[in-house]
Amino acid sequence: MPLWTLRGLAQGIATADWPHGAADAHGQQGTLGMPRIAAERCADACHRCADVCPTQAIRLDTRGHLESLDYGRCVACQLCVETCPAGTLQPGGEWAFGVREREDLEWTLAPGPLPAEERLAAHIEQSFRGSLHVRHVDAGSCNGCESELQALNNPFYNLHRLGIFFTASPRAADLLLVTGTVTAAMREPLLAAWEAMPAPKRVLACGTCAVSGGACGGTYASGRGLDGVLPVDVWLPGCPPNPAAIIEALLLLLERKPQRVKGGRLHDG
């Protein structure tokens, strides 16, 4: 009997029961996520956070106070947290920021009223309820997102147990999962994959590069993500998003988990 088989029998089942079991069984304990905001502490004429942000995710008002933070551009580098003298920006442990509307990733000092809850059942056809087949397209990433995607099929996360599978052909796919900034060289192949998919079909923008272009977007060769390129159903920022965050976004798409971020703010329950 091979050694790895003996080791597996001795150790028992390695797959986590999350998200069906314990809420903290996702394997991401201690992970730093997006920065938390306590805007009332903001100091006058302090521009440090905006100056240090590599993706221009932070906008200040005329007093130099934090006015908005676009989590869709944030790469969770923590530079703003480290340079903030007043504690306005603080370390956060929230890493699952998947949303259905791009605007829900934008935190503002004076948010408008929350929109009425919209059931995704109006958008997800019955054919997606049993299983989901995913075609992944790397549209110009650094391979950070790809390393997290590979972990979805390891024994701990075992994505197949949730009825979600990756497929090599867009003609057999329900969902197009896109990583990268959508470079000039990859735009046409990406659109060709989308056109080859049968209806009904959906799109997941995976990673900050796919959401907004990230730190490398907007050059002569790099785009600014999927905005204006494809109709996106779920936006998932992160540099890269971890495997648990990707699973949450996939379950959000399937209406098997609720959206927790609205207007850039967490709304549990």
C-alpha positions as CSV (number, residue, x, y, z in Angstrom):
1,M,0.0,0.0,0.0
2,P,1.4,3.4,-0.9
3,L,2.7,5.6,2.0
4,W,0.3,8.5,1.1
5,T,-2.6,6.1,1.4
6,L,-1.5,4.9,4.8
7,R,-1.1,8.5,5.9
8,G,-4.5,9.4,4.7
9,L,-6.1,6.5,6.5
10,A,-4.3,7.5,9.7
11,Q,-5.2,11.1,9.6
12,G,-8.9,10.6,8.5
13,I,-11.0,13.1,6.5
14,A,-9.1,16.3,5.7
15,T,-12.0,18.2,4.0
16,A,-13.5,21.0,6.0
17,D,-17.3,21.0,6.5
18,W,-17.4,24.7,5.9
19,P,-19.6,26.5,4.9
20,H,-22.2,24.0,6.2
21,G,-20.5,23.3,9.6
22,A,-18.7,25.5,12.0
23,A,-18.5,29.1,10.9
24,D,-14.8,29.4,11.6
25,A,-13.8,26.2,9.7
26,H,-12.8,28.1,6.6
27,G,-9.1,27.9,7.2
28,Q,-8.4,31.6,7.1
29,Q,-7.9,32.4,10.8
30,G,-5.6,35.3,11.3
31,T,-5.8,36.4,7.7
32,L,-5.6,40.2,7.2
33,G,-8.4,41.4,5.0
34,M,-9.7,44.8,3.8
35,P,-9.0,47.8,6.1
36,R,-11.7,48.8,8.5
37,I,-12.8,52.4,8.7
38,A,-13.6,54.7,11.7
39,A,-14.0,58.0,9.8
40,E,-14.9,60.1,12.8
41,R,-11.3,60.0,13.9
42,C,-9.9,61.4,10.6
43,A,-7.3,64.3,11.2
44,D,-7.5,67.6,9.3
45,A,-5.2,68.1,6.3
46,C,-3.8,64.6,6.4
47,H,-3.2,63.1,3.0
48,R,-1.0,60.2,4.0
49,C,-3.4,57.4,3.2
50,A,-4.3,58.7,-0.3
51,D,-0.6,59.4,-1.0
52,V,0.5,55.9,-0.2
53,C,-2.3,54.0,-1.8
54,P,-0.8,52.2,-4.9
55,T,-4.2,51.9,-6.7
56,Q,-5.8,55.3,-5.9
57,A,-8.6,53.5,-4.0
58,I,-8.8,56.4,-1.5
59,R,-10.4,59.8,-2.1
60,L,-10.3,62.7,0.4
61,D,-12.6,65.7,0.8
62,T,-11.5,69.3,0.8
63,R,-10.5,69.1,4.5
64,G,-8.2,66.2,3.8
65,H,-10.7,63.8,5.5
66,L,-11.4,60.3,4.2
67,E,-14.4,60.7,1.9
68,S,-14.5,57.3,0.1
69,L,-12.7,54.0,-0.2
70,D,-13.2,51.8,-3.2
71,Y,-12.7,48.2,-2.1
72,G,-12.9,47.2,-5.7
73,R,-9.5,48.9,-6.2
74,C,-8.1,47.9,-2.8
75,V,-5.4,45.3,-2.8
76,A,-5.3,45.0,1.0
77,C,-1.6,45.9,1.1
78,Q,-2.2,47.6,4.6
79,L,0.0,50.6,3.6
80,C,-2.9,53.0,4.4
81,V,-3.3,51.4,7.8
82,E,0.4,51.6,8.6
83,T,0.6,55.3,7.7
84,C,-2.7,56.6,9.2
85,P,-1.8,58.7,12.3
86,A,-5.3,59.0,13.7
87,G,-6.5,55.3,13.5
88,T,-9.1,56.1,11.0
89,L,-8.0,53.1,8.9
90,Q,-7.5,50.0,11.0
91,P,-6.5,46.3,10.2
92,G,-9.5,44.2,9.3
93,G,-10.1,40.5,9.2
94,E,-12.8,40.5,6.6
95,W,-11.7,39.0,3.3
96,A,-15.0,37.9,1.7
97,F,-16.2,41.0,-0.2
98,G,-18.1,39.4,-3.1
99,V,-21.0,41.6,-4.3
100,R,-23.5,41.6,-7.1
101,E,-23.3,45.3,-7.9
102,R,-20.0,47.1,-8.4
103,E,-21.3,50.1,-6.5
104,D,-21.5,48.0,-3.3
105,L,-17.7,48.0,-3.1
106,E,-17.5,51.7,-2.7
107,W,-17.5,53.0,0.9
108,T,-18.5,56.7,1.3
109,L,-18.7,58.9,4.4
110,A,-22.3,59.7,3.9
111,P,-23.9,56.6,2.3
112,G,-27.4,56.7,0.8
113,P,-30.2,54.4,1.9
114,L,-29.6,50.7,1.4
115,P,-31.4,49.4,-1.6
116,A,-34.2,46.8,-1.0
117,E,-32.9,43.3,-0.9
118,E,-33.1,41.7,-4.4
119,R,-33.4,38.0,-4.6
120,L,-30.9,36.5,-6.9
121,A,-33.5,33.8,-7.8
122,A,-34.8,36.4,-10.3
123,H,-31.5,36.1,-12.2
124,I,-30.3,32.5,-11.6
125,E,-32.1,30.0,-13.7
126,Q,-33.2,26.6,-12.4
127,S,-30.4,24.9,-14.3
128,F,-27.8,26.4,-12.0
129,R,-29.4,25.0,-8.8
130,G,-28.0,21.5,-9.1
131,S,-24.4,22.1,-10.2
132,L,-22.2,24.8,-11.7
133,H,-19.5,24.3,-14.4
134,V,-16.9,27.0,-14.5
135,R,-14.6,28.0,-17.3
136,H,-11.6,30.0,-16.0
137,V,-9.9,32.6,-18.3
138,D,-6.6,34.2,-17.2
139,A,-6.9,37.6,-18.9
140,G,-3.5,38.9,-17.8
141,S,-3.0,38.1,-14.1
142,C,0.2,37.7,-12.1
143,N,-0.9,34.1,-11.3
144,G,-1.7,35.0,-7.7
145,C,-5.4,34.4,-8.2
146,E,-4.5,31.1,-10.1
147,S,-2.6,29.8,-7.1
148,E,-5.8,30.3,-4.9
149,L,-8.0,28.8,-7.6
150,Q,-5.8,25.6,-7.6
151,A,-6.3,25.3,-3.9
152,L,-10.1,24.9,-4.4
153,N,-9.5,21.4,-5.5
154,N,-7.2,20.3,-2.7
155,P,-8.5,17.9,0.0
156,F,-9.3,20.8,2.5
157,Y,-11.6,22.8,0.3
158,N,-12.7,20.0,-2.2
159,L,-14.9,22.3,-4.3
160,H,-16.6,19.3,-6.0
161,R,-18.4,18.5,-2.8
162,L,-20.4,21.7,-3.4
163,G,-21.4,20.7,-6.9
164,I,-19.1,23.1,-8.5
165,F,-16.6,22.0,-11.2
166,F,-14.1,23.5,-13.5
167,T,-14.3,22.6,-17.2
168,A,-11.8,23.0,-20.0
169,S,-14.3,24.0,-22.6
170,P,-16.5,27.2,-22.6
171,R,-19.1,25.2,-24.5
172,A,-19.7,23.1,-21.4
173,A,-19.6,26.1,-18.9
174,D,-22.3,28.0,-17.0
175,L,-19.9,30.5,-15.5
176,L,-17.0,32.4,-16.9
177,L,-14.5,33.1,-14.1
178,V,-12.1,35.8,-15.2
179,T,-8.8,36.9,-13.5
180,G,-6.4,39.6,-14.6
181,T,-6.6,43.1,-15.9
182,V,-8.0,42.1,-19.4
183,T,-4.9,43.0,-21.4
184,A,-5.0,44.0,-25.0
185,A,-3.7,40.6,-26.1
186,M,-6.3,38.7,-24.1
187,R,-9.4,40.8,-24.8
188,E,-10.4,39.0,-28.0
189,P,-9.8,35.4,-26.6
190,L,-11.8,36.4,-23.6
191,L,-14.7,37.6,-25.7
192,A,-14.4,34.4,-27.9
193,A,-14.8,32.2,-24.8
194,W,-17.8,34.2,-23.7
195,E,-19.5,33.9,-27.1
196,A,-18.8,30.1,-27.1
197,M,-20.7,29.6,-23.9
198,P,-24.3,28.5,-24.1
199,A,-27.1,30.5,-22.5
200,P,-27.8,31.0,-19.7
201,K,-24.3,32.1,-18.7
202,R,-22.8,34.2,-16.0
203,V,-19.6,36.1,-15.2
204,L,-17.5,36.3,-12.0
205,A,-14.7,39.0,-11.8
206,C,-12.2,37.3,-9.5
207,G,-9.5,39.5,-8.0
208,T,-8.9,43.2,-7.9
209,C,-7.3,43.2,-11.3
210,A,-10.5,41.8,-12.9
211,V,-12.7,44.2,-10.9
212,S,-10.8,47.5,-11.6
213,G,-7.4,46.8,-13.1
214,G,-5.6,46.8,-9.8
215,A,-2.0,48.0,-9.5
216,C,-1.2,47.1,-13.1
217,G,-4.2,48.4,-14.9
218,G,-4.6,51.3,-17.3
219,T,-1.3,51.0,-19.2
220,Y,-0.9,50.8,-22.9
221,A,-1.2,47.0,-22.7
222,S,-3.4,46.5,-19.6
223,G,-7.1,47.2,-19.3
224,R,-9.1,48.1,-16.2
225,G,-10.8,44.8,-15.6
226,L,-14.2,43.6,-16.8
227,D,-16.1,46.9,-16.4
228,G,-17.5,47.7,-19.9
229,V,-16.1,44.4,-21.3
230,L,-18.6,41.8,-20.1
231,P,-21.8,41.8,-18.0
232,V,-20.5,40.9,-14.5
233,D,-22.8,39.1,-12.1
234,V,-20.5,38.9,-9.1
235,W,-17.5,41.2,-8.3
236,L,-14.9,39.7,-5.9
237,P,-11.9,42.0,-5.0
238,G,-8.7,40.7,-3.3
239,C,-5.1,40.5,-4.2
240,P,-5.6,37.6,-4.4
241,P,-8.9,36.5,-2.9
242,N,-8.3,33.4,-0.8
243,P,-10.0,30.1,-1.6
244,A,-12.7,30.6,1.0
245,A,-13.6,34.0,-0.4
246,I,-13.9,32.5,-3.9
247,I,-16.2,29.8,-2.6
248,E,-18.3,32.5,-0.9
249,A,-18.6,34.4,-4.1
250,L,-19.6,31.2,-6.0
251,L,-22.2,30.4,-3.4
252,L,-23.4,34.0,-3.6
253,L,-23.9,33.6,-7.3
254,L,-25.9,30.5,-6.7
255,E,-28.0,32.2,-4.0
256,R,-26.7,29.7,-1.4
257,K,-25.1,32.5,0.7
258,P,-26.3,36.1,1.2
259,Q,-24.4,39.1,0.2
260,R,-22.8,40.7,3.3
261,V,-21.3,43.9,1.8
262,K,-23.4,46.8,0.8
263,G,-22.2,50.3,0.2
264,G,-18.8,49.2,1.3
265,R,-20.1,48.2,4.7
266,L,-20.6,44.8,6.3
267,H,-24.2,44.0,7.0
268,D,-24.4,40.6,8.7
269,G,-27.6,38.8,9.3
